[in-house]
Amino acid sequence: MLRALLFILPLALMIYAFIDCLNTPEEEAKHLPKVVWVIVILLFWVVGAIGWIAAGKVRRPAGARGGAGGWVAPDDNPDFLKSLRNDPARNDTARDEDEARDDEAGLKEWEADLRRREEELRKRERGEEDRRGRERGEDTES
């Protein structure tokens, strides 16, 4: 197992350094051109990878990744939050009231339609009961 680790760890380090070197912009490569760094990493496994990680690239402090012009989450962005407060579509109470009135009118129409249909069903049921009663009455008379 220890023999495998002695092969796998340097290989993983070399792969990491190689991918990191390829993804780094040319302007951020220090001391050597980026192409030379790729060759050094591939030819000298451990030494090239450690050299790239230690001195091959401009490193920024962990807090400076986003920078002043970097991306900010919407809930942390004061400009975005301000735009929500000033959005006329969100604060237009007249539009909301009109929509509520339209909804109420639609509901009243549905209720009236439902009542009309229920009344028609009741009339049909009464008519069928009357017809059945007449048929029964005719059967009893003959």
Backbone as CSV, one residue per row, in Angstrom:
resi,resn,N_x,N_y,N_z,CA_x,CA_y,CA_z,C_x,C_y,C_z
1,MET,0.824,-1.194,0.000,0.000,0.000,0.000,0.864,1.252,0.000
2,LEU,1.911,1.252,0.783,2.807,2.405,0.864,3.480,2.648,-0.480
3,ARG,3.798,1.583,-1.204,4.407,1.736,-2.529,3.452,2.423,-3.489
4,ALA,2.166,2.082,-3.391,1.179,2.712,-4.272,1.062,4.202,-3.958
5,LEU,1.073,4.541,-2.662,0.997,5.955,-2.285,2.206,6.733,-2.780
6,LEU,3.374,6.100,-2.771,4.581,6.772,-3.251,4.495,7.073,-4.750
7,PHE,3.630,6.394,-5.472,3.423,6.661,-6.893,2.201,7.564,-7.121
8,ILE,1.121,7.318,-6.369,-0.137,8.026,-6.605,-0.071,9.490,-6.159
9,LEU,0.516,9.773,-4.998,0.561,11.151,-4.507,1.345,12.084,-5.436
10,PRO,2.551,11.733,-5.878,3.238,12.629,-6.827,2.483,12.759,-8.152
11,LEU,1.857,11.668,-8.599,1.083,11.732,-9.838,-0.101,12.688,-9.679
12,ALA,-0.808,12.614,-8.556,-1.927,13.522,-8.303,-1.449,14.969,-8.214
13,LEU,-0.315,15.195,-7.567,0.259,16.532,-7.470,0.616,17.067,-8.854
14,MET,1.187,16.216,-9.699,1.560,16.628,-11.051,0.308,16.947,-11.880
15,ILE,-0.734,16.134,-11.763,-1.972,16.380,-12.518,-2.617,17.692,-12.065
16,TYR,-2.649,17.915,-10.756,-3.210,19.164,-10.241,-2.437,20.367,-10.778
17,ALA,-1.113,20.323,-10.686,-0.283,21.444,-11.141,-0.441,21.654,-12.651
18,PHE,-0.527,20.572,-13.418,-0.674,20.666,-14.867,-2.005,21.335,-15.226
19,ILE,-3.092,20.909,-14.618,-4.404,21.499,-14.901,-4.456,22.953,-14.432
20,ASP,-3.880,23.224,-13.261,-3.851,24.589,-12.749,-3.058,25.494,-13.686
21,CYS,-1.952,24.992,-14.210,-1.126,25.763,-15.140,-1.894,26.033,-16.432
22,LEU,-2.602,25.048,-16.946,-3.362,25.235,-18.182,-4.508,26.229,-18.000
23,ASN,-5.124,26.258,-16.827,-6.255,27.148,-16.574,-5.841,28.563,-16.176
24,THR,-4.575,28.771,-15.913,-4.086,30.087,-15.505,-3.852,30.968,-16.737
25,PRO,-4.334,32.218,-16.699,-4.055,33.121,-17.822,-2.550,33.392,-17.955
26,GLU,-2.111,33.688,-19.147,-0.682,33.917,-19.433,-0.116,35.041,-18.577
27,GLU,-0.941,36.072,-18.296,-0.446,37.222,-17.523,-0.123,36.856,-16.075
28,GLU,-0.737,35.797,-15.560,-0.527,35.433,-14.164,0.625,34.449,-13.961
29,ALA,1.239,33.964,-15.032,2.392,33.052,-14.898,3.628,33.882,-14.565
30,LYS,4.332,33.506,-13.477,5.515,34.242,-13.029,6.792,33.509,-13.447
31,HIS,7.859,34.267,-13.610,9.222,33.797,-13.811,9.461,33.158,-15.184
32,LEU,8.574,32.352,-15.680,8.738,31.683,-16.974,7.445,31.813,-17.775
33,PRO,7.535,31.695,-19.103,6.290,31.652,-19.884,5.478,30.404,-19.531
34,LYS,4.210,30.473,-19.769,3.294,29.392,-19.407,3.665,28.084,-20.110
35,VAL,4.055,28.143,-21.371,4.418,26.943,-22.124,5.617,26.249,-21.476
36,VAL,6.572,27.026,-21.013,7.752,26.447,-20.349,7.341,25.792,-19.036
37,TRP,6.426,26.416,-18.320,5.945,25.813,-17.078,5.279,24.463,-17.351
38,VAL,4.486,24.371,-18.412,3.837,23.098,-18.752,4.890,22.030,-19.005
39,ILE,5.936,22.367,-19.760,6.998,21.399,-20.067,7.726,20.990,-18.789
40,VAL,8.022,21.957,-17.924,8.727,21.654,-16.663,7.874,20.721,-15.797
41,ILE,6.579,20.985,-15.718,5.692,20.145,-14.898,5.642,18.721,-15.448
42,LEU,5.575,18.579,-16.764,5.492,17.245,-17.359,6.817,16.490,-17.288
43,LEU,7.942,17.174,-17.453,9.245,16.488,-17.439,9.725,16.165,-16.025
44,PHE,9.559,17.092,-15.125,10.041,16.901,-13.759,8.846,16.799,-12.815
45,TRP,8.344,15.599,-12.666,7.122,15.330,-11.920,6.974,16.156,-10.658
46,VAL,7.676,15.782,-9.649,7.496,16.368,-8.326,8.088,17.765,-8.267
47,VAL,9.281,17.935,-8.747,9.970,19.230,-8.661,9.214,20.277,-9.493
48,GLY,8.799,19.918,-10.704,8.071,20.866,-11.551,6.733,21.262,-10.948
49,ALA,6.002,20.278,-10.398,4.700,20.565,-9.786,4.857,21.452,-8.558
50,ILE,5.819,21.144,-7.704,6.043,21.955,-6.503,6.510,23.354,-6.909
51,GLY,7.384,23.430,-7.916,7.849,24.738,-8.399,6.685,25.589,-8.903
52,TRP,5.770,24.976,-9.672,4.608,25.727,-10.167,3.726,26.210,-9.020
53,ILE,3.450,25.315,-8.075,2.572,25.676,-6.961,3.211,26.753,-6.091
54,ALA,4.524,26.664,-5.859,5.201,27.604,-4.967,5.493,28.941,-5.642
55,ALA,5.936,28.932,-6.902,6.434,30.184,-7.477,5.961,30.446,-8.898
56,GLY,5.135,29.615,-9.472,4.819,29.767,-10.880,3.651,30.663,-11.203
57,LYS,2.889,31.059,-10.233,1.665,31.788,-10.509,1.466,32.888,-9.492
58,VAL,0.852,33.981,-9.941,0.538,35.075,-9.039,-0.587,34.603,-8.122
59,ARG,-0.338,34.616,-6.830,-1.348,34.181,-5.853,-1.932,35.405,-5.173
60,ARG,-3.246,35.378,-4.979,-3.936,36.452,-4.271,-4.345,35.934,-2.899
61,PRO,-4.486,36.823,-1.959,-5.014,36.393,-0.656,-6.427,35.853,-0.822
62,ALA,-6.828,35.000,0.078,-8.123,34.339,-0.021,-9.279,35.331,-0.043
63,GLY,-9.193,36.425,0.671,-10.268,37.411,0.712,-10.347,38.277,-0.531
64,ALA,-9.309,38.328,-1.343,-9.265,39.228,-2.496,-9.691,38.565,-3.788
65,ARG,-10.286,37.405,-3.722,-10.674,36.693,-4.951,-11.697,37.477,-5.773
66,GLY,-12.757,37.972,-5.117,-13.796,38.693,-5.856,-13.334,40.065,-6.297
67,GLY,-12.544,40.747,-5.458,-12.080,42.079,-5.792,-13.205,43.091,-5.731
68,ALA,-12.871,44.325,-6.087,-13.864,45.395,-6.035,-14.917,45.218,-7.117
69,GLY,-14.511,44.761,-8.294,-15.455,44.610,-9.390,-15.944,43.191,-9.551
70,GLY,-15.725,42.342,-8.554,-16.107,40.935,-8.653,-17.595,40.727,-8.484
71,TRP,-18.016,39.524,-8.638,-19.426,39.163,-8.545,-19.867,39.181,-7.092
72,VAL,-21.052,39.704,-6.858,-21.624,39.758,-5.517,-22.999,39.098,-5.580
73,ALA,-23.304,38.293,-4.588,-24.604,37.625,-4.541,-25.718,38.671,-4.485
74,PRO,-26.865,38.400,-5.108,-27.945,39.392,-5.147,-28.392,39.872,-3.773
75,ASP,-28.446,38.987,-2.787,-28.908,39.423,-1.474,-27.867,40.253,-0.729
76,ASP,-26.626,40.313,-1.250,-25.587,41.153,-0.664,-25.333,42.409,-1.490
77,ASN,-25.997,42.534,-2.635,-25.755,43.636,-3.551,-26.740,44.762,-3.266
78,PRO,-26.254,45.896,-2.731,-27.167,46.980,-2.377,-27.889,47.561,-3.598
79,ASP,-27.227,47.597,-4.753,-27.880,48.130,-5.952,-29.067,47.261,-6.359
80,PHE,-28.904,45.955,-6.286,-29.996,45.052,-6.643,-31.155,45.206,-5.667
81,LEU,-30.860,45.263,-4.383,-31.910,45.413,-3.377,-32.646,46.740,-3.547
82,LYS,-31.899,47.798,-3.896,-32.519,49.102,-4.128,-33.440,49.046,-5.346
83,SER,-33.036,48.308,-6.380,-33.875,48.206,-7.580,-35.175,47.475,-7.266
84,LEU,-35.155,46.550,-6.326,-36.388,45.864,-5.940,-37.354,46.818,-5.244
85,ARG,-36.810,47.700,-4.422,-37.658,48.659,-3.723,-38.261,49.672,-4.684
86,ASN,-37.535,50.018,-5.747,-37.991,51.023,-6.689,-38.730,50.438,-7.881
87,ASP,-38.931,49.153,-7.917,-39.578,48.506,-9.055,-41.052,48.888,-9.090
88,PRO,-41.500,49.621,-10.140,-42.898,50.056,-10.170,-43.876,48.892,-10.294
89,ALA,-43.472,47.814,-10.907,-44.376,46.672,-11.054,-44.669,46.022,-9.701
90,ARG,-43.719,46.078,-8.769,-43.916,45.449,-7.466,-44.770,46.334,-6.559
91,ASN,-44.668,47.663,-6.688,-45.337,48.574,-5.756,-46.613,49.173,-6.321
92,ASP,-47.075,48.737,-7.442,-48.246,49.311,-8.062,-49.503,48.700,-7.432
93,THR,-50.028,49.378,-6.412,-51.181,48.841,-5.699,-52.439,48.928,-6.549
94,ALA,-52.503,49.923,-7.425,-53.691,50.043,-8.288,-53.801,48.827,-9.189
95,ARG,-52.676,48.383,-9.724,-52.693,47.191,-10.590,-53.129,45.970,-9.788
96,ASP,-52.649,45.869,-8.557,-53.050,44.740,-7.709,-54.551,44.773,-7.424
97,GLU,-55.092,45.970,-7.186,-56.521,46.084,-6.910,-57.345,45.718,-8.139
98,ASP,-56.892,46.156,-9.320,-57.604,45.804,-10.560,-57.618,44.289,-10.758
99,GLU,-56.476,43.669,-10.508,-56.406,42.209,-10.655,-57.332,41.521,-9.662
100,ALA,-57.407,42.050,-8.444,-58.293,41.462,-7.432,-59.753,41.598,-7.859
101,ARG,-60.117,42.792,-8.419,-61.486,42.976,-8.892,-61.807,42.026,-10.032
102,ASP,-60.854,41.855,-10.958,-61.060,40.922,-12.069,-61.245,39.499,-11.556
103,ASP,-60.458,39.136,-10.551,-60.584,37.792,-9.978,-61.959,37.610,-9.335
104,GLU,-62.392,38.616,-8.602,-63.700,38.523,-7.950,-64.816,38.422,-8.987
105,ALA,-64.725,39.218,-10.047,-65.748,39.174,-11.097,-65.768,37.795,-11.753
106,GLY,-64.602,37.234,-12.007,-64.534,35.891,-12.588,-65.151,34.848,-11.678
107,LEU,-64.883,34.954,-10.387,-65.460,34.010,-9.432,-66.987,34.124,-9.386
108,LYS,-67.498,35.369,-9.437,-68.952,35.550,-9.421,-69.585,34.950,-10.665
109,GLU,-68.924,35.115,-11.823,-69.441,34.507,-13.058,-69.469,32.985,-12.939
110,TRP,-68.424,32.413,-12.391,-68.368,30.952,-12.219,-69.471,30.471,-11.286
111,GLU,-69.674,31.218,-10.185,-70.720,30.838,-9.243,-72.092,30.880,-9.908
112,ALA,-72.344,31.941,-10.697,-73.638,32.057,-11.381,-73.814,30.912,-12.372
113,ASP,-72.768,30.576,-13.097,-72.824,29.476,-14.054,-73.083,28.151,-13.334
114,LEU,-72.423,27.953,-12.210,-72.607,26.737,-11.431,-74.046,26.631,-10.921
115,ARG,-74.589,27.730,-10.416,-75.977,27.720,-9.946,-76.936,27.393,-11.086
116,ARG,-76.699,27.984,-12.262,-77.553,27.720,-13.418,-77.505,26.244,-13.798
117,ARG,-76.330,25.664,-13.828,-76.190,24.244,-14.183,-76.861,23.340,-13.147
118,GLU,-76.686,23.704,-11.870,-77.331,22.904,-10.821,-78.843,22.948,-10.972
119,GLU,-79.388,24.122,-11.283,-80.826,24.254,-11.477,-81.301,23.421,-12.664
120,GLU,-80.523,23.422,-13.758,-80.871,22.599,-14.921,-80.886,21.118,-14.559
121,LEU,-79.896,20.689,-13.779,-79.857,19.293,-13.350,-81.072,18.943,-12.496
122,ARG,-81.441,19.843,-11.595,-82.611,19.594,-10.751,-83.875,19.461,-11.603
123,LYS,-84.021,20.350,-12.613,-85.194,20.281,-13.490,-85.221,18.971,-14.257
124,ARG,-84.055,18.543,-14.747,-83.988,17.269,-15.471,-84.379,16.112,-14.565
125,GLU,-83.842,16.133,-13.343,-84.166,15.059,-12.400,-85.655,15.052,-12.087
126,ARG,-86.261,16.224,-11.904,-87.697,16.303,-11.643,-88.491,15.788,-12.841
127,GLY,-88.055,16.177,-14.038,-88.728,15.729,-15.251,-88.654,14.223,-15.403
128,GLU,-87.488,13.629,-15.103,-87.346,12.176,-15.194,-88.210,11.494,-14.137
129,GLU,-88.269,12.054,-12.936,-89.098,11.470,-11.882,-90.575,11.537,-12.278
130,ASP,-90.986,12.683,-12.862,-92.383,12.819,-13.301,-92.685,11.792,-14.385
131,ARG,-91.772,11.637,-15.346,-91.977,10.681,-16.435,-92.047,9.261,-15.894
132,ARG,-91.160,8.930,-14.963,-91.167,7.596,-14.372,-92.481,7.350,-13.618
133,GLY,-92.905,8.396,-12.911,-94.166,8.264,-12.177,-95.334,8.057,-13.112
134,ARG,-95.344,8.773,-14.238,-96.426,8.593,-15.211,-96.385,7.202,-15.801
135,GLU,-95.166,6.717,-16.113,-95.041,5.366,-16.672,-95.535,4.333,-15.664
136,ARG,-95.219,4.495,-14.414,-95.674,3.572,-13.385,-97.198,3.625,-13.253
137,GLY,-97.698,4.864,-13.320,-99.148,5.035,-13.213,-99.871,4.401,-14.388
138,GLU,-99.325,4.537,-15.567,-99.947,3.928,-16.754,-99.919,2.428,-16.643
139,ASP,-98.807,1.888,-16.108,-98.686,0.445,-15.975,-99.719,-0.090,-14.978
140,THR,-100.002,0.668,-13.919,-100.935,0.202,-12.909,-102.371,0.302,-13.394
141,GLU,-102.641,1.260,-14.264,-104.018,1.432,-14.756,-104.391,0.333,-15.756
142,SER,-103.461,-0.149,-16.540,-103.829,-1.147,-17.542,-103.885,-2.531,-17.044
